[in-house]
Amino acid sequence: MASNRMRRIGKEIADIHADVHSHIKAEPFGNLDDLTHLRGSFPGPPGTPYEGGIYDIDIKIPTDYPFRPPTMKFETKVWHPNVSSQTGAICLDTLSSAWSPVLTIKSALLSLQSLLSTPEPKDPQDAEVANMLLKSPKEFERVARDWAVLYAGAPVRSADNGSGSSLDDTRQAASEDNLAKYDGYNKNLIDRFSSMGFDVDRVVAAFRYVGVERRGGQDYELEEGRMGDIAARLLGE
C-alpha cells in the first residue's frame, strides 16, 4: 500500500513538471527523498489583487492518501477571507468534505488558485478579512494588493502608487512582525536551522533554551558545541 502511494505521488509530481502551461509547481520539501512533504506554488490569478505574485503552499501527504486529502496551508502570507492571515490555514471543501481519490495534488493547487479569484466571506477562515471584504471591498482590495507586493513579490502597479503610504505602513508592520518572530536573534542565524525544515518558532525556543546570545541581532558563528545543543533540542534528545 505504501509503495502504491509513493508511486502515485511520484507520478503526480512528474505530471506537474510536464505541464508547462499551468505554472503549477510541486517539489519535495527539504529532503529530496521524502515525497510526503512537498512545497507547491502557483501564480496569483489575473484580474485579482494577487496578480503577479507567487504563492507557496506547504503540502503534507497523509498515510492513507489518496483516500484522504493532503494537508495544505499557505506559506506565503495572503490577505483573503478563506485563508488565515496568521497561520496560512485554508477553508476549502476540496481539501475536506469534497475531496475524492480521483483528485490530485495538482487539482488541489488549482483549486487554491481559483479560491483567490472567488473568495467566500460568508464561510471564512479569517473573520477580520471577511468582515473587511463585506463592509469595505475597496479597502480589502488595497490591503490584499499591498500584501501581494510585500509577501508574494507582485510588482507595484501604477494604480498602486497612490497607496504608497499604506504599503510603507504594511512594510513597517511586517518588519515589526519579523522582529517579534525572531525574538531579537539575527534572521540568518535562525535560518541556518529553519532551512533544515524546523519551524522558526521552534528554533527560537531552542536558542532560548540553550542560552544563545542575541548580540543585538548581529550574525555570528556559533560554537560547534552550541550548535550540537541546539540540534539535540530540536530533535527532542
N, C-alpha and C positions, 0 to 999 in steps of 0.2 A: 504493500500500500504506500509506504513512504517513498519507494523508488518511483512509483507511478506519479506521485505528487511532484517529485523533483523533476521528472521528465516533462511533466506538463508545464511547470514554472519555467524551465529552460526553454521550451518551445515558445511559450508566450513572450519571453524576453527576446528571443530570436525574431519573432513576428514583429515586435515593436521596432527592432533595429532595421528590419527590412522595409518598414513603412516610412518613407522619407517625406511624405506629404502632410501627415497629421502633426508633425513636430512633437509628438508624444515621445518621452524618453523614460527608460527604466534601467537601472543598473544596481548590482549588489552594493549594499551599504557597508563601506569599510572592508570587511573580509570578503574577498572576491569568491571564496569557496562557499559562502553562506547565501543560498538563494531564498532563504526565508525572511531576510531583512533587506528591503530594497529602498532606493531613493528614486522616485518618479518625478517628472516635471512636465509642464506644458506652458505654452504662451497664453497670456491673458487674451480673451476673445475680443475681436474688433468691435468698435462701437460701444464699448463699455469703459468705465473708469480704469479698468485693469489692463487696457490695451497697451502693448509694448513691454509689459513686464513678463518675467519668467517666474513661475510658481513651483517651488519644490515641495514634494509630498513624501512624508515618511510612511513606508508600507511594511507591515508585518504580516506574514502569511501563517495562518493557523495550521495545526497539525492535521485537521480534517478538511483542508482546502481540496477541492472547490465546493464542498458541501456547506462550508461556512465562508462568509465573505472575508476578505483581507481587512485588517485594521489599518485605517489611513488617517493621517492628520496633516495639516499644513505646517511645513517647516517655515515657509515664508509668511511673515505677518501679513494679514489681509483684513480690510475693513468690510465685512459682509455679514448680514444678519444670520446666516446659517453656518458661520464659522466663528469659533471663539477667538476674540481678538487677543486673548491672553495665552491660551494653550494650543490653538490650532485645531481643536476638536471640531468634528463636522456633523451636521444634522442632515442626513440624506438617506432616503429609504432604500436606494440601490445598495447601500452598504449595510443594510439591516434587514428589515422585513421583506423588501422586494428583491433581495439577492436570489440568484438562481445559479446552479452549477454550470449553465451554458455561458454565463458571463465570464469576463476575463479581467486581468489587471488593466489592460488597455481600455476596455469598455468602461471600467470604473473610473479611470483617469479622465476619459472623455466626458463622463457624467459630471465629474467635478468641474471641468472646464465649462460645461454647459450651465452648471449651477451658478457660476459667476455671471452669466448672462441673464439668469432668471431667478433672482433672489425671492425667497418666500418669507417675508417678515412676519406673517401670521403663524408660522411654525418655526420660531427662531432657536438658534443655539446661543446667540448673544443678544439679550434683551435690549441693551443700550443701543446697539447698532440698529436693531429692528425698529425701535422707537424713533430714532432719528430719520430712518427711511420713510416711515409712515407720516411723521409730522413735518419734517423739513427735508424733502428729497434733494433739493439743490445743495444743501449743506452736506447731506450724505455723499453726494457725488464728489463734492470738493474734498472731503476728508478721504474718501476711498481713493481718489486720484493722488492726493498727497502721499498716502501710504504706498501706492503703486510705484511712485517715483522714488520714495525713500527706501523701501524694503525690497521691491521686485525689480529695480533697475529700469523702470519705464522712463522714457525720455520726457523732459519738460516740454509740453506743447505751448504754442504761442498763446492759446486761450488760458493756459495756467499762469502766465506771467503776472497777471493782476493779483494772483493769490500768493505772491512770493512770501509775504509776511507770514501767512498761515503755514507755508511749507517750512519756513525758518522755525516757527513755533514747534512744528512736528519734529523737526530735526533735533531741536533742543530737548524736547520731551524724550525722544529716543536715546539721546546721549545720557540723559539722567537715568533712563531705564537700564542702559548698559552699565553705568557706574554702579547702580544698585545690584545688578545681576552678578557682577564680578566682585562685589564686596571690597572694592579698593585694590584688588590684585590686578597686575598687568594682564591684558587680554591674551597676548602671545604666550605668556606663562601658563595660563589656564588652558589655552587651546592646544598645548602640547599633549594634554591628556584627553581633552574633549574630542580631539581629532581621531582618537582611538575608539570612539563610539560611546564614551561616558557622557552623561548629561552634565552641562555646565554647573548646575546646582550641586550635583554630587561631587564634582571636582573641587568646587569652592569649599564644600563641607569637609572634604578630606584635607584640604590645605589648612583649614582652621584647626582640625583635629590634631594634626601633627605639628602645628605651630609654625607654619611657613610665614616669614616676614613679608609684609606688603611693600615696604621700602618706597612709600609714596607713589605706588602704582608703576614703578620702574620695572623694566625687563632685566632679568639677570639669570645666570646659570645656577641651577640647584645642585647641591652636592649629591653624589651618587647614592649615599645612604638615605638622604631625604627623599630622593626620587623613589627608592625602593619602599620606603614607609608609605608614601602616597599611593603607590601601585597596590601594595598589600591592603591598604584601607579600602580602595576602590573595588578590589576583588573579594572583599569580605574575609580576609585572612586575619 
